[in-house]
Amino acid sequence: MPFALAMALATLPLAQPAWAVSITRGPFIQNPDALTTTATVEWWTDSAGDSTVEYGTTTGLGSSVTVAQTGSCAVGGAGTCHIVLLTGLSPGTRYYYQLKTSGSVVQAVSNSIYFTTFKDPSDPNQLFFTVIGDWGACPNGGAFSCGSLSAEQAIANLQNTADPPLLMTVGDNAYQSGTLSDWDTDALPPYVTLMKRAMFFPALGNHDIQSTNWPNNAETLLFLKPRNGTQVERYYSFDNGDAHFIVLDANIPTDGTQKTWLQNELATTTRKWKFVFLHQSPYNCGTGLFSSPNDTNVRNNWGPLFEQYGVDIVFDGHEHNYERTNYVNDFGGDSRGTYYIMSGGGGSLLDGAANSSGCYWLAQDCPGGPNNYCSFSKYHYVSVRLDNNTTLTTQAIDNNGNIFDSFTISKAFVSPTPTPTAVVPTPPFSATPTSTPTGTPTWTATPTQTPMDTPVPPTPTPTQTPTHSPTRTATPTATDPPTETCTPTQTATPTESPTPSQTPTDTPTAIPTETPTVTSTPTGTPTLTPTRTPTPTSTPTSTPTSTPTQSPTVTRTASPSPSATTTPTPYVDCTEPLWSRNPCLPGGGTSTTDCHVEWVLGPVPGVSIAGLPFGSADCYEGDPRCDFDPDVTNGSCSFQVRLCINNADPRLPACVPADVSSFAVRKPSATHLKDSADASNLGVLEQQAGDGFGLTVLRRSVPVYIGTPNSAANFCSGPLTIVVPLRQVNGGVRRNRKTISVAVTTSTGKRDVDQLKLMCRPSTCGNGMVEADHEQCDDGNRNDGDGCDSRCQIEP
């Protein structure tokens, strides 16, 4: 070959192999099953192929899952989307991974490519997540949306350095209209590195659904959110550690279906900490171009539930700034409330800070804010760290890495050991016991230096009894300028010490509590350290009361979480000797193991020929005797049941109560969930078994929660809500039945299986014909106030 020709050929660019594949979007770490033992990896490539995830607890990997090429994709061409579910993982564990498409490595393993599974509730290691809102606006969000591309990138970089396992949003994630182009151009580029590690859980904002309705918008199609909302992936929840996370769609705050789902989530969770994420703020005081009035629909529809069920913090956005409220208790006439933190400074054009004192809810312990109000016009994100399940610290961090606000809530350790003898009524079935803390807040000055995004050391206060002793310690820290910080400390220590009542009544009453009164004596220095130390106690009995003390006082309702962890009302008792009055369902009949777990289904149902209550129930939607959902037209029946273990059932003399050690839900199966109701029912039952009874919870013989044997005799749960939706068929609804089956095993290996069959039928109310078996009247409509109410029951 001539030298010149050889040189010419040598300078030609080498062609890429025909089989080379590259990632075009992702990877994203998701958890649509919302389990501690699963994770889903999602990515897109420029050519079609199969999907492989190799993973392990070291960079040596060791395990792999391969999924065949997809025939179609919600986003992208067939075979270019890749979704791989990983199961059998260990809770609270870091996994390294590598991705392949058709054998080509598209994401190589490294020390910086990993994800972390959800934690068990008993795991004391730190729970860490960050919150952003009103972001994804640059560079193409528009002149009235993009605030600062450099600030948006800086906020993403700071979070990438902090390395949170969870990334939460409060909406308006992709400007201007939430299209796929908006996501690919404005939202995802700054976070491409962090999203390879952090599980991502977005909330819907108004800009996210401007281009199309929610089922078909880009956010819903791109991401695999938990599937346990009534409107799947529009709103959802999950548990991580001892915290319950709820993500709402505040575009529809008056939607009855979402409100019912929210109330059920709050009423049934047994986690100590509760966080809510939504977009439109019910409390804001900002000013400027994007400032909007407070969303009173959000406030009035959801605010009472947040307060009633003790939500610790509601994170919201919509206003493009940062604000933190006082302890808001606007509803209910008692002292239960919640805190709100607005995080709307993720990158969109900023609003101004508050310019008046007309916002009674705003905290006023932030030097650097207007008149010390906690309102800042800053690009920022919020860091949240929960240490030892007792100390929660939030930090607002600006795009320069300065912490300009910090806040701490502390709750003492709560023993998971159940105390079945303590009668603690659970709303709405009985009254709420009250407690009366007292204390005088004092205000002093303590300037401090606070490092960036550094967790505050936990201050656990262990106790040997299952008492609820939260200590609220507000530690706001402001750094504006960086050399000056504010460290107020607000401490409240309500303590519940339930005292067993031997003679409870069926209708306990509660004495209303007083509105909190807080007095302060500020000093003349510019920084504040408020300290409030109430010391309440409560002794719930059949008639809970509160005893006022001398002013100043803080009277707070010590409300137990309305979950399955409380003991039953006096009516629930599997030791009733009269078979016609004993409400417990002993599974298969009269065997020597049927007393180890028994269902209780509402009022005592009819009895079989053998004299045992039927293990089934039929309910018409809206029938107040069996559908306990406040929304009578939401397309489902909400049954209320209880579980009892270790029963001394006199109908089963050959069955000796034993220490139940493990629990498994057989139906619904975690691997064959048919709808969101199955996911909700599974979660309710497993939470009761793990957090309520303290048992080891199994799935297909694999522990998902490690507990200990429970030898408490005749121990019944509180009311559990089991949802049975109607079937949607050709634009109409039809009856639907669900079988709920659980199995327990004792420490000696004895096994007991018990099941329920629950039928939900479409309502006949409003057709003008009285159905005597479930209606008292029917005037042809479902209106209240005309003598026949919306459930076709006679109004008083």
C-alpha positions, 0 to 999 in steps of 0.5 A: 500500500502506498505510504500516502494512502496508508496515512490517509486511511489512518486519519479517518475516524473509527466507526462506532460499533453497531451495537453500542448503546447509550443512556438518554434519560436516567437512571432513576431510583424508584419504589412503586411497591413502597417496601423496605425490601424492593427498589426499581431502577428505570432508564432509557436508551437510544436503541432498543434492547433488554434490561439488566441490573447487576447489584450487591452490597459492594462494588463486586456486585454478585446478583443480577436481574434481566428483563426482556425487551419491552414491546411498548413504552409509555415514554419513548419507542418500543424497547428503549425504556427499561424498568427492572424491579429488585426484590429480596433486598435488606432494609436500610442497606446500601446497594451498588449497581451496574446497568446493561442493555443488550449486554452493553454496559450503559452505567458502570459500577463505581463507588458513587453509583448506589441506592439505599433501601427503606429502613425498618421502623426499629432502625435507629440509624439516621433518616435523611431526605431533602426537599425542593420546590418550584424548580426545573425552571431554567434555562427554558422556563421563560422570562417569568419562570427562570430565576437563576440557572446558576442558583438552581445548579448550585442547589442541586450540587449542594444536595449531591454533596450532602447525598440524601437517600431520598429526594422529595419535591413539593411541586412545580417541578418542570416549567413552564407546563410540565411537558416531557421537553420541560423535564428533559431540558429544565428539570433533570439536567441539574439532578442527573447525578443525584438521581442515580442514587436518591429515590425520587418522590415528586408532588404535582404542582399547578405547572406540572399539569398545565399541558395535560390532565394528570394521568397523561402528564409527563411526570406520571408517565416518567416516574413510578410512584407508589401505587397506593393512592385511590387515584393511582400515582396522583397521590400516594404514601410510603413508610421509611423508618419510623416515619410515614410520608404522604404526598398529595395533589393540592390542585384538587383539595376539595376532592372527596376521594382524596380527602377520604384516602388522606384521613384513612392514611393518617388514621391507620399509620402507626409510625411515630413521625408523619410528614406531608408534601403538597404544592399550594400553601395554606399559610403564606405571607410572601410578596411579589410577582408570583405571590398568591393568597393562602389556599383556603381550600387546602387549609379548610379541607386538610388542615383539620386532619393534619392537626387531628392526627398529629402531622409533624410537618407539612412541606409546601411551596407555590410561593417562590420563597422560604417560610416557617410557621409557628405551631398552627392549631386553628381547628378543633378547639384544642392544642393539637397542631402542626408546623408548615415549612414552605420550600419554593425557592428551587430555581424559579424567579423568587417572590419577596419575603413577608412585609407585614405582621398580619400573618399570625402563623409566621414564626418570629425567631429568625434574625435576618428575616423581616422583623425577625419573621421566618420569611426569606426570599432566597434560593434554597433547599431544605435538609431533614435529618431524623436521628435515633427516631427521636430528634428531627432537625430541618435546615434551610440552606441557600445556594451559597451553602449558608444555613439561614434557618434551622428547626428541631423537634424531639420526641422521647423513645417509645417502647414498641412493647404493647400494653394490652391492659391499658384502655386507650380509646381511639377516635372516632369510636371514643373520646380522646384523653387529654393532658395538661402541661404547664410551663413559662417560656423564657427568652434569652440570647445565644449567638452560635455558629452552625456548620452547613447541613450538619445533623444536630446530635440526638437527645433521646430520652428512653423510657421503660414503659410504652408512653408517648413523651414528645419533647418539641425543641425548636432550634432555628438557626439563621445565617444571614450574614454567615457570621451571625446565627439564631438558635432559639430552643423551644421545648415541650414534653407532653407525656402520656402514661395510660392507666388501665381502667377495670371498669370502662364505659361504652361512651367515654366523654372528654373535657375540652382542652384550653387554648395554649397561652404562652408568655414571653419576656424578650431581652434587648439583644438581637438573637433569641433562645426561647425555652418552653418546658411544659410537663404534661401527664395524662391518665386516660380512663373511661372518662378522660379529663384535664385539670387546669393549672395556674396561668400561664398554661399550655393544655395539649390534647395527648391524642394517641395515634388513631391506629391499630396499636390501641386496645379494643373497646370493652365490647370486643372480647373473645372471652365472652361465654355466650356464643351468640354475643361473642364477636370473634371469628375463630377461623376454621371452626373449633380446632385446637389452634383456632384461638391464636388469631381471630377477626372481629367484624363490626357488630356480631354478625349472624351465626352459622349452624355451628353457632360461630359468627359468619366470616363474611359480610355484605355491605351497600356503599354508604350504609352507615352500619358497615361503610365507615367512609365519610364519603358516601359516593366514593365507589368503595366500602370501608369496613372496620375490623379488629384482630385479636391474638392469644385468645382464651376463647371459651368456645374453643376449650381445647385451644390454649392461648400461646405466644404468637411469634410471626404473622403473614398476610396471605390475601392480598398477596404482596406479589399479586396486588390487584389494585390500590385497595389491596396495597392499602389493606396489606399495609394496614394489616402488616403495620398492625402486626409489626408495630401494634403486636410487635411480631415478626412479619413474613412475606413468602417466609421472608421477614420484612419486619423483625419482632419478638413473640407476644404472650399478651393474652386476649390482645385485640387491635384497635379498629382497622379499615379494610377497603373494598372498591366497587368494580368499574365495568363499562362506565358503571359499577358492580359489586366486588368481593375481597378475601382477607386472610392472615396466618400466625405461628406460635413459638412452638410452631402451631399455626392458625389461619383466619380469613374474612370475605367482604362484599361491597355492593353499589348503593341503591340510595336515591332511586326512590325505593326503600330497600328495607335491609339497609335503608330507612327512607328513600326520597329519590335524592341523596341530599342532606337536610330534607328529612332523608339523608345522603345515606337514606337514613331518617334525619333527626 
